[in-house]
Amino acid sequence: MGKKESIGIGLLGLGVVGGSVARALSGRAEALDAQVGCPLRLRKIAEKDLAKTRASKMDSDLFTTDPAEVIGDPEIDIIIEVLGGEHPAMEFINEAMNRGKYVVTSNKEVMAKHFPEFLSLAKEKGVDILYEASVGGGIPLIAPFKQDLLANEISAIYAIINGTTNYILTRMASEGLDFSSALKQAQELGYAEADPTNDIEGIDAAYKLVILASLAFHIEVRPDDIYREGISRLSSRDFRYAKELGYEIKLLAIAKEQDGAVEVRVHPVFLPQDLLLAKVDGVYNAVQVEGDLVGRVLFYGQGAGPSPTSSAVIADVIDVAQRIVRGVKITPTLRLDPKKRIKPISEIETRYYLRMSTIDRPGVLAKISKILGDNMISISSVIQKESDVSADVAEIVLMTYPAKEQAMQQAMGEIERLDVVREISNFVRVED
């Protein structure tokens, strides 16, 4: 095979990330060419919004409103997909690989929903799909799982992988804000979208966990396999009690394997204040991985934003371009272990924080304790305070020892039916 004179790149999308990628490719061309050993040429950009193309101040000949022109261009070797969402990104990625082109994407949703299919198609067509930017923005996460951690049996992943929710929870903890005020602040600063559902309901984090868990545990994970809770039911009271008990509250993406059963879940947790993950504040992300040989390692950095994300995208482009220059064919593999299964949330075992509003009279705690005991749940600590709402109402906070989720759910149902219990105000799992 003769040496290529240049490597052609096509870009799908000129949004915040796409614009940053385009600027980096043009502004760092000399350095990137030297790293690759061959000129990289951004040949075409698909963008339907003409205002974005005009604002970019790039050569108008680069632009088209038709993605098919980019994907079908024979001079383009690598397609960068930064559109976001499942459709039409899925169709564009499939078409690009069917035409023998490499794909680099930052799209966590499309990767989470079609991960095994994309890897299978890439292998069939003798190309590859790279997706470092889809999980941790500028934090290197995918490459370590594909290379540096391969010798390990991974036992657990604990991840703060959504900067929006981490910012909101940090403000609630540090300033005593309620959820709606912290969300409004995040939106005003540009950390949260006008419709924040994907972030605050844990959907974004679940997409990322699908990818990490699939790689780490060699099991096919789908978004519907992830047990998911958001952060909107947390109140400033929960943060006050967490601090009193020595904990921080974080939205955690968790994947653990034990005896061939893999639990995958995203929800708020109480974390002891002395843990490194508990100290990750603001829009920063962190992923803790536990392996049998490497022990515990932590990846930390900015998990979103145009610059960190474009850093990961361009790193993948360089990787692919170097392979093309050297004539090296590396196609993806996803080793799946058919003996492994997804563990239902009902089977997990952890500690719990339970906050409830009750009638303030003797014997209430005894009734609650009996129900917990009947369900094989032991109490580790109790806080009981007079309500600041009504003189005849008390607020009880319980911390339990490790118990089965199914037993805890059964117990909470029975507790809620007690005539002395006004409501179970909140329930948060604890990870020590």
C-alpha positions in Angstrom: 0.0 0.0 0.0 1.4 3.4 -1.0 1.9 6.1 1.5 -1.1 8.4 1.8 -0.5 12.1 0.9 -3.0 13.2 3.5 -5.8 11.9 5.7 -9.2 13.3 5.1 -11.6 14.1 7.9 -15.3 14.8 7.7 -17.2 16.4 10.6 -20.9 15.9 11.3 -22.1 18.8 13.4 -20.8 22.3 14.2 -22.3 22.8 17.6 -20.3 23.7 20.7 -18.2 20.5 20.6 -18.0 20.4 16.8 -16.9 24.0 16.6 -14.1 23.3 19.2 -13.0 20.3 17.3 -12.9 22.2 14.0 -10.9 25.1 15.6 -8.4 22.7 17.1 -7.9 20.8 13.9 -7.2 24.0 12.0 -5.3 25.8 14.7 -3.0 23.0 15.6 -2.6 21.5 12.1 1.2 21.6 12.1 1.6 19.9 15.5 -1.1 17.3 14.6 0.5 16.5 11.3 3.9 15.9 13.0 2.3 13.5 15.5 0.5 11.6 12.8 3.4 11.6 10.2 1.0 12.7 7.5 -1.1 15.9 6.9 -4.6 15.8 8.4 -7.1 17.6 6.3 -10.6 18.7 7.4 -12.3 18.3 4.1 -16.0 18.8 4.8 -18.4 19.8 7.6 -22.1 19.0 7.6 -24.2 21.6 9.4 -27.8 22.6 8.7 -27.7 25.8 10.7 -26.2 28.4 8.4 -25.8 30.9 11.2 -23.3 28.5 12.8 -21.3 28.1 9.6 -21.2 31.9 9.1 -20.1 32.5 12.7 -17.3 29.9 12.4 -15.4 32.2 9.9 -14.1 29.1 8.2 -13.9 28.6 4.4 -17.5 28.4 3.1 -16.4 25.6 0.7 -16.0 23.3 3.7 -19.7 23.4 4.5 -22.6 21.4 3.3 -26.1 20.9 4.7 -26.2 17.3 3.6 -24.4 14.8 5.8 -24.5 12.3 2.9 -22.0 14.5 1.0 -19.5 14.1 3.9 -20.0 10.4 4.4 -19.9 9.6 0.7 -16.8 11.7 0.0 -14.1 9.2 -1.2 -11.3 11.6 0.0 -12.6 11.3 3.6 -11.1 8.5 5.8 -12.4 9.5 9.2 -15.9 10.6 10.1 -16.3 12.6 13.4 -19.8 12.4 14.7 -20.7 15.1 17.3 -24.4 15.5 16.7 -25.6 13.9 19.9 -28.8 11.9 20.3 -29.7 8.5 18.8 -31.1 9.5 15.5 -29.9 10.3 12.8 -26.5 9.7 14.4 -26.9 5.9 14.4 -27.8 5.8 10.7 -24.8 8.1 9.8 -22.4 5.9 11.8 -23.6 2.7 10.2 -23.4 4.2 6.7 -19.9 5.5 7.4 -18.6 2.1 8.5 -20.4 0.4 5.7 -18.4 2.6 3.3 -15.1 1.6 5.0 -14.6 4.7 7.0 -13.4 5.0 10.6 -15.7 6.8 13.0 -14.9 8.9 16.0 -17.8 9.9 18.2 -18.6 11.8 21.4 -22.2 10.6 21.5 -22.9 8.6 24.6 -26.5 8.0 23.9 -26.0 6.3 20.5 -23.0 4.3 21.9 -25.0 3.1 24.9 -28.0 2.0 22.8 -26.0 0.4 20.0 -22.6 -0.5 21.5 -22.3 -4.2 20.5 -23.8 -3.6 17.1 -21.4 -0.9 16.2 -18.4 -2.9 17.3 -19.6 -5.9 15.3 -20.1 -3.8 12.2 -16.7 -2.2 12.5 -15.0 -5.6 12.8 -17.0 -6.9 9.8 -15.9 -3.9 7.7 -12.3 -3.9 8.8 -12.5 -0.4 10.4 -13.0 0.9 14.0 -15.2 3.2 16.0 -13.5 5.2 18.8 -15.5 6.8 21.6 -13.2 8.1 24.3 -15.1 11.4 24.4 -18.5 9.7 25.0 -17.9 9.0 28.7 -15.6 11.3 30.6 -15.1 14.3 28.3 -11.3 15.0 28.7 -10.7 12.3 31.2 -9.0 9.2 29.7 -11.3 6.4 30.6 -12.0 4.2 27.6 -8.3 3.7 26.6 -7.4 2.4 30.1 -10.1 -0.2 30.0 -9.0 -1.3 26.4 -5.3 -1.3 27.2 -3.8 -0.5 30.6 -6.3 -2.4 32.8 -6.6 -5.5 30.5 -4.6 -7.7 32.9 -7.1 -7.1 35.7 -10.3 -8.7 36.8 -12.3 -5.5 37.6 -14.5 -5.9 40.7 -16.1 -2.4 40.9 -16.6 1.0 39.3 -17.8 4.0 41.3 -18.2 7.1 39.2 -19.3 10.7 39.4 -19.8 11.2 35.7 -22.3 14.0 35.4 -21.0 17.5 36.1 -24.4 19.2 36.1 -25.7 17.0 39.0 -22.4 17.2 40.9 -22.5 21.0 40.7 -26.1 21.1 42.0 -25.3 18.7 44.8 -22.2 20.7 45.7 -24.2 23.9 46.0 -26.9 22.2 48.1 -24.2 20.9 50.5 -22.1 24.0 50.7 -24.8 26.7 50.6 -27.8 24.9 52.1 -29.8 25.6 48.9 -32.9 23.6 48.0 -32.9 21.6 44.8 -34.8 24.1 42.7 -32.6 27.0 43.7 -29.4 25.0 43.0 -30.8 23.9 39.6 -31.6 27.5 38.7 -28.1 28.6 39.6 -26.6 25.8 37.4 -28.8 26.9 34.5 -27.8 30.6 34.9 -24.2 29.6 34.8 -24.7 27.4 31.7 -24.0 24.1 33.6 -27.6 22.8 33.1 -29.8 22.8 30.0 -33.2 24.5 29.9 -34.6 21.0 30.0 -32.3 19.3 32.5 -34.1 16.0 32.6 -31.3 13.8 31.2 -28.9 15.1 33.8 -31.0 15.4 37.0 -32.8 12.1 36.4 -29.5 10.2 35.9 -30.1 9.3 32.3 -26.8 10.8 31.1 -24.9 9.0 33.8 -26.7 5.7 32.9 -25.6 6.0 29.3 -22.0 6.4 30.3 -22.2 3.5 32.8 -23.5 1.2 30.0 -20.3 1.7 28.1 -17.9 1.4 31.1 -19.7 -1.7 32.5 -19.7 -3.4 29.2 -16.0 -2.9 28.8 -15.0 -3.7 32.4 -17.2 -6.8 33.0 -17.4 -8.3 29.5 -21.2 -8.4 29.6 -23.8 -6.9 27.3 -25.4 -4.0 29.2 -28.4 -2.0 27.8 -29.7 1.3 29.2 -32.8 -0.5 30.5 -30.6 -2.8 32.6 -29.4 0.2 34.7 -31.4 0.9 37.8 -31.8 4.7 37.9 -32.9 7.4 40.3 -32.4 11.1 39.9 -31.6 13.8 42.5 -34.8 15.9 42.5 -36.3 14.3 45.6 -33.2 15.3 47.7 -33.8 18.2 50.1 -31.6 20.5 52.2 -32.6 18.5 55.2 -31.0 15.4 53.8 -27.7 17.3 53.4 -27.9 18.6 57.0 -28.4 15.1 58.3 -25.6 13.8 56.0 -23.2 16.3 57.4 -24.2 15.5 61.0 -23.6 11.8 60.3 -20.3 12.3 58.5 -21.3 11.9 54.9 -21.6 13.7 51.6 -24.3 13.1 49.0 -23.3 12.3 45.4 -25.0 10.9 42.4 -23.0 7.8 41.8 -22.9 5.4 38.9 -22.0 2.0 40.3 -21.1 -1.3 38.7 -19.9 -4.3 40.7 -19.4 -7.9 40.0 -19.7 -10.7 42.5 -19.9 -14.4 41.6 -20.8 -13.7 37.9 -23.6 -11.3 38.8 -23.1 -7.6 37.8 -25.1 -4.9 39.4 -25.4 -1.6 37.5 -27.1 1.3 39.1 -27.2 5.1 39.1 -28.7 6.9 42.1 -27.9 9.3 45.0 -25.7 7.8 47.7 -24.3 8.8 51.1 -20.5 8.6 50.9 -18.2 9.0 54.0 -16.6 12.4 54.0 -13.0 11.0 54.1 -13.3 9.2 50.8 -11.7 10.8 47.7 -14.9 10.5 45.7 -16.8 12.5 48.4 -14.4 15.4 47.9 -15.1 15.7 44.1 -17.0 19.0 43.9 -18.5 21.3 41.3 -18.6 20.3 37.7 -15.6 17.9 38.1 -16.0 14.1 37.4 -14.1 11.2 38.9 -14.2 7.5 38.2 -12.8 5.0 40.8 -11.9 1.5 39.4 -11.0 -1.5 41.5 -9.0 -4.3 40.0 -7.3 -7.4 41.4 -3.8 -6.5 40.3 -3.9 -2.7 40.1 -5.9 -2.2 43.3 -7.8 1.1 43.5 -7.2 3.8 40.9 -9.0 7.1 40.4 -9.4 9.1 37.2 -10.3 12.8 37.8 -10.9 15.9 35.7 -13.4 17.9 33.7 -16.0 15.5 32.3 -17.7 17.9 29.9 -17.4 21.1 28.0 -16.1 21.8 24.5 -12.4 21.9 25.2 -12.1 18.7 27.3 -14.4 16.8 24.9 -12.6 18.0 21.8 -9.3 16.9 23.4 -10.6 13.4 23.6 -12.1 13.5 20.1 -8.8 14.7 18.5 -6.8 12.1 20.5 -9.0 9.4 18.9 -8.5 11.0 15.5 -4.7 10.9 16.0 -4.9 7.2 17.0 -6.9 6.3 13.9 -4.7 8.4 11.6 -1.5 6.8 12.9 -2.9 3.4 12.2 -3.8 4.4 8.6 -0.3 5.8 8.0 1.3 2.7 9.3 -1.1 0.4 7.5 -2.2 -1.2 10.8 -5.7 -2.7 10.9 -7.0 -2.9 14.5 -10.7 -3.8 14.7 -12.7 -3.7 17.9 -13.6 -6.7 20.0 -16.1 -6.9 22.8 -15.4 -10.2 24.7 -18.7 -11.3 26.3 -18.9 -13.9 29.0 -22.2 -15.8 28.6 -22.1 -17.1 32.2 -22.5 -13.6 33.6 -25.9 -12.0 34.4 -27.2 -8.6 35.3 -28.2 -8.5 39.0 -31.6 -7.0 39.7 -31.7 -4.1 42.1 -33.8 -6.3 44.5 -30.8 -8.5 45.1 -28.2 -5.8 46.0 -27.1 -5.4 49.6 -26.1 -2.1 51.1 -26.7 0.2 54.0 -29.6 2.7 54.0 -30.5 6.2 55.3 -34.2 6.6 56.0 -35.9 9.9 56.9 -39.5 10.0 58.0 -42.1 12.2 59.6 -44.1 10.6 62.4 -46.6 11.5 65.1 -44.7 12.5 68.2 -45.8 10.0 70.8 -44.2 7.2 72.8 -43.8 3.8 71.1 -43.4 5.1 67.6 -39.8 4.1 67.2 -40.5 0.7 68.8 -43.1 0.0 66.0 -40.7 1.0 63.3 -37.8 -1.0 64.8 -40.0 -4.1 65.0 -40.9 -3.9 61.3 -37.2 -3.5 60.4 -36.3 -6.4 62.7 -39.0 -8.6 61.2 -37.4 -8.0 57.8 -33.9 -8.8 59.1 -32.7 -5.2 59.0 -30.6 -3.9 61.9 -30.5 -0.2 62.9 -27.0 1.3 63.4 -28.0 4.8 64.5 -31.1 6.9 65.1 -31.7 10.7 65.2 -35.0 12.0 66.4 -35.9 15.7 66.4 -39.0 17.7 67.0 -40.5 18.9 63.7 -40.1 22.6 62.9 -43.5 22.4 61.1 -45.8 21.1 63.9 -45.4 20.5 67.6 -47.0 17.1 67.5 -44.8 15.8 64.7 -41.3 14.3 65.0 -38.7 13.7 62.3 -36.8 10.3 62.6 -33.7 9.5 60.8 -32.4 5.9 60.7 -29.1 4.5 59.4 -29.1 0.7 58.9 -26.5 -2.0 58.8 -26.2 -3.8 55.4 -29.5 -5.3 54.3 -31.1 -6.7 51.1 -32.8 -4.1 48.9 -35.9 -6.4 48.7 -36.2 -6.5 52.4 -35.8 -2.8 52.7 -38.5 -2.1 50.2 -40.8 -4.5 52.0 -40.1 -2.9 55.3 -40.7 0.7 54.0 -44.1 -0.4 52.6 -45.1 -1.7 56.0 -43.7 1.4 57.8 -45.7 3.7 55.5 -48.9 1.9 56.5 -48.4 2.6 60.2 -51.0 5.1 61.5 -48.3 6.9 63.4 -46.2 7.6 60.3 -47.1 10.6 58.2 -44.6 9.9 55.4 -41.3 8.4 54.5 -39.6 11.7 53.4 -36.6 10.2 51.8 -34.5 7.0 51.4 -30.9 7.0 50.2 -28.5 4.1 49.8 -25.1 4.3 51.6 -21.7 3.2 50.1 -18.9 2.9 52.6 
